[in-house]
Amino acid sequence: MSFVKYQLTPALAFMAVSSPQAYELTRKFLGSWVATQDGVPKLAGLILHAIVFILLASLLMRTVTRYSVSYMSSETDKMM
């Protein structure tokens, strides 16, 4: 479970937040200060997406931990 929590979860969050499509979508909602029309990020867009990545990765890692703890305790209860 630690592989999923510490390597896979942040990697998936990074792929979602750093893709050119994410920058294009953000540009549509927030304006041209985020990225060019091609999805190339500007400095302000990089900072914004870095903050979003940190928040998303933290949230996902807490969710994975909560799920793994509840799953492990339910499996332990079944064994007894």
DRENDO-1510 file (C-alpha; in Angstrom, 1 decimal, always signed):
<recs>
REC; n; res; u; v; w
REC; 1; MET; +0.0; +0.0; +0.0 .
REC; 2; SER; +2.9; +2.4; +0.6 .
REC; 3; PHE; +3.8; +2.2; -3.1 .
REC; 4; VAL; +0.3; +3.5; -4.0 .
REC; 5; LYS; +0.3; +6.1; -1.4 .
REC; 6; TYR; +3.8; +7.6; -1.8 .
REC; 7; GLN; +4.6; +7.0; -5.5 .
REC; 8; LEU; +1.6; +6.3; -7.6 .
REC; 9; THR; -0.9; +8.8; -6.1 .
REC; 10; PRO; +1.3; +11.9; -6.5 .
REC; 11; ALA; +2.4; +10.7; -10.0 .
REC; 12; LEU; -1.2; +10.5; -11.1 .
REC; 13; ALA; -2.0; +13.9; -9.6 .
REC; 14; PHE; +1.0; +15.4; -11.3 .
REC; 15; MET; +0.0; +14.0; -14.7 .
REC; 16; ALA; -3.5; +15.4; -14.4 .
REC; 17; VAL; -2.4; +18.9; -13.2 .
REC; 18; SER; +0.6; +19.4; -15.5 .
REC; 19; SER; -0.9; +18.3; -18.8 .
REC; 20; PRO; -1.3; +20.9; -21.6 .
REC; 21; GLN; -5.1; +20.1; -21.6 .
REC; 22; ALA; -5.3; +21.2; -17.9 .
REC; 23; TYR; -3.6; +24.5; -18.8 .
REC; 24; GLU; -5.9; +25.0; -21.7 .
REC; 25; LEU; -9.0; +24.3; -19.5 .
REC; 26; THR; -7.7; +26.6; -16.8 .
REC; 27; ARG; -7.1; +29.3; -19.4 .
REC; 28; LYS; -10.7; +29.1; -20.5 .
REC; 29; PHE; -11.9; +29.7; -17.0 .
REC; 30; LEU; -9.3; +32.1; -15.6 .
REC; 31; GLY; -7.9; +33.9; -18.6 .
REC; 32; SER; -4.8; +34.2; -20.7 .
REC; 33; TRP; -2.5; +34.9; -17.7 .
REC; 34; VAL; -2.4; +31.1; -17.0 .
REC; 35; ALA; -1.2; +29.8; -20.4 .
REC; 36; THR; -1.0; +30.4; -24.1 .
REC; 37; GLN; -3.7; +29.1; -26.5 .
REC; 38; ASP; -1.5; +26.0; -27.1 .
REC; 39; GLY; -1.4; +25.1; -23.4 .
REC; 40; VAL; +2.1; +26.3; -22.8 .
REC; 41; PRO; +2.1; +27.5; -19.2 .
REC; 42; LYS; +3.2; +31.0; -18.1 .
REC; 43; LEU; +5.0; +31.6; -14.8 .
REC; 44; ALA; +1.7; +32.5; -13.0 .
REC; 45; GLY; +0.1; +29.4; -14.4 .
REC; 46; LEU; +2.9; +27.2; -13.1 .
REC; 47; ILE; +2.6; +28.7; -9.7 .
REC; 48; LEU; -1.2; +28.2; -9.7 .
REC; 49; HIS; -0.9; +24.6; -10.9 .
REC; 50; ALA; +1.9; +23.8; -8.4 .
REC; 51; ILE; -0.4; +25.0; -5.6 .
REC; 52; VAL; -3.3; +22.9; -7.0 .
REC; 53; PHE; -1.0; +19.9; -7.3 .
REC; 54; ILE; +0.1; +20.2; -3.6 .
REC; 55; LEU; -3.5; +20.4; -2.4 .
REC; 56; LEU; -4.7; +17.6; -4.7 .
REC; 57; ALA; -1.8; +15.2; -3.8 .
REC; 58; SER; -2.3; +15.9; -0.1 .
REC; 59; LEU; -6.1; +15.2; -0.4 .
REC; 60; LEU; -5.6; +12.0; -2.4 .
REC; 61; MET; -2.9; +10.7; +0.0 .
REC; 62; ARG; -5.1; +11.3; +3.0 .
REC; 63; THR; -8.0; +9.5; +1.2 .
REC; 64; VAL; -5.8; +6.5; +0.3 .
REC; 65; THR; -4.6; +6.3; +3.9 .
REC; 66; ARG; -8.1; +6.5; +5.3 .
REC; 67; TYR; -9.3; +3.8; +2.8 .
REC; 68; SER; -6.4; +1.5; +3.5 .
REC; 69; VAL; -6.8; +1.8; +7.3 .
REC; 70; SER; -10.5; +1.0; +7.1 .
REC; 71; TYR; -9.9; -1.8; +4.6 .
REC; 72; MET; -7.2; -3.3; +6.8 .
REC; 73; SER; -9.3; -3.1; +10.0 .
REC; 74; SER; -12.3; -4.8; +8.2 .
REC; 75; GLU; -10.0; -7.6; +7.0 .
REC; 76; THR; -8.7; -8.1; +10.5 .
REC; 77; ASP; -12.2; -8.2; +11.9 .
REC; 78; LYS; -13.1; -10.9; +9.3 .
REC; 79; MET; -10.2; -13.1; +10.5 .
REC; 80; MET; -11.3; -13.0; +14.1 .
</recs>
